[in-house]
Amino acid sequence: MTIAVDFDGTIVEHKYPAIGQERPFAIDTLKMLQKEQHKIILWSVREGKLLEEAVDWCRVHGLEFYAVNRDYPEETTNNNPHFSRKVKADIFIDDRNLGGLPDWGTIYQMITHHQKWHDIIEERAAALNSELSKAPQKKKHWWNL
């Protein structure tokens, strides 16, 4: 599967044009997805020196991308007359996603188990309700009507 991932606000906290702190488990999750043969494309608004800084930051943290702001590594405006910065990916991970960005554990679960965010939330709510129903009930007093 090809996964396009944003940098600012997604891999790192949003501090553009500076580079923020890593979002918890972002790099580890992306590296795990790569080990499972997913192609990870950095898909960022950054260009030029700012883009190089982001790629270098990821490289220092052990993450190499399949491609950066393109569909495949060798793609250029010269060899593709229809070049577009709109990459072709199966999944896009972005902090500006409708509903916000789930935590990276949830993102991993969604990708590896082919689940929707809504389904995971329902599963977690059902598990929580099950646990709450098992909890001992407090004795009610007349003033706790």
BAMI-260724 format. One record per residue (C-alpha): residue in three letters; x, y, z. Coordinates in steps of 0.1 Angstrom, whole numbers, padded with zeros to 4 digits, always signed. Example, Ala and Ser with C-alpha at 12.3 -4.5 7.8 and 13.67 -1.06 7.14 Angstrom:
% residues 2
Ala+0123-0045+0078
Ser+0137-0011+0071
***
This chain:
% residues 145
Met+0000+0000+0000
Thr+0012+0035-0007
Ile+0008+0059+0022
Ala+0013+0097+0019
Val+0021+0114+0052
Asp+0023+0150+0060
Phe+0052+0164+0081
Asp+0042+0195+0101
Gly+0015+0186+0127
Thr+0016+0149+0117
Ile+0051+0135+0122
Val+0061+0165+0143
Glu+0042+0191+0163
His+0032+0220+0141
Lys+0059+0248+0145
Tyr+0063+0256+0108
Pro+0087+0269+0095
Ala+0107+0255+0125
Ile+0106+0217+0131
Gly+0086+0208+0162
Gln+0090+0179+0186
Glu+0082+0144+0172
Arg+0046+0134+0178
Pro+0046+0103+0201
Phe+0054+0071+0181
Ala+0052+0087+0147
Ile+0086+0076+0134
Asp+0084+0042+0150
Thr+0050+0036+0135
Leu+0061+0047+0100
Lys+0092+0025+0102
Met+0070-0005+0112
Leu+0047+0002+0082
Gln+0078+0002+0060
Lys+0090-0031+0074
Glu+0055-0045+0064
Gln+0063-0034+0028
His+0042-0002+0027
Lys+0057+0026+0006
Ile+0058+0059+0026
Ile+0057+0091+0007
Leu+0065+0124+0024
Trp+0037+0147+0013
Ser+0044+0182+0025
Val+0038+0218+0017
Arg+0075+0224+0025
Glu+0097+0232-0005
Gly+0134+0239-0011
Lys+0155+0243+0020
Leu+0126+0237+0044
Leu+0117+0205+0027
Glu+0154+0193+0028
Glu+0154+0201+0066
Ala+0123+0179+0071
Val+0138+0150+0051
Asp+0171+0153+0069
Trp+0153+0154+0103
Cys+0135+0122+0094
Arg+0167+0106+0081
Val+0185+0114+0114
His+0156+0096+0132
Gly+0159+0066+0110
Leu+0131+0072+0085
Glu+0138+0071+0048
Phe+0109+0079+0024
Tyr+0101+0060-0008
Ala+0095+0094-0024
Val+0091+0130-0014
Asn+0062+0151-0029
Arg+0060+0128-0059
Asp+0046+0094-0068
Tyr+0079+0076-0072
Pro+0116+0086-0065
Glu+0126+0092-0102
Glu+0095+0113-0111
Thr+0104+0148-0124
Thr+0087+0174-0145
Asn+0110+0164-0173
Asn+0100+0127-0175
Asn+0063+0131-0167
Pro+0045+0158-0187
His+0015+0154-0163
Phe+0035+0158-0131
Ser+0014+0170-0102
Arg+0022+0176-0065
Lys-0010+0158-0059
Val+0004+0123-0052
Lys-0014+0091-0059
Ala-0016+0072-0026
Asp-0040+0046-0010
Ile-0040+0064+0023
Phe-0032+0100+0034
Ile-0022+0108+0069
Asp-0026+0145+0078
Asp-0033+0165+0109
Arg-0059+0185+0089
Asn-0079+0154+0083
Leu-0116+0158+0089
Gly-0120+0148+0126
Gly-0084+0155+0134
Leu-0054+0132+0136
Pro-0058+0100+0156
Asp-0029+0089+0178
Trp-0002+0068+0160
Gly-0012+0036+0177
Thr-0047+0040+0163
Ile-0033+0049+0128
Tyr-0013+0017+0128
Gln-0043-0003+0139
Met-0065+0013+0112
Ile-0039+0005+0084
Thr-0029-0030+0095
His-0065-0042+0104
His-0082-0023+0076
Gln-0105-0005+0101
Lys-0122+0028+0100
Trp-0117+0053+0128
His-0154+0051+0137
Asp-0152+0013+0141
Ile-0122+0016+0165
Ile-0140+0042+0186
Glu-0171+0020+0188
Glu-0150-0010+0198
Arg-0133+0010+0226
Ala-0166+0024+0238
Ala-0181-0011+0240
Ala-0150-0023+0259
Leu-0153+0006+0283
Asn-0190+0000+0289
Ser-0183-0037+0295
Glu-0157-0028+0321
Leu-0180-0002+0338
Ser-0208-0027+0340
Lys-0185-0052+0359
Ala-0175-0025+0384
Pro-0190-0029+0419
Gln-0220-0007+0424
Lys-0218+0019+0452
Lys-0245+0017+0478
Lys-0270+0044+0472
His-0282+0066+0500
Trp-0315+0085+0501
Trp-0297+0118+0493
Asn-0282+0104+0460
Leu-0315+0101+0442
***
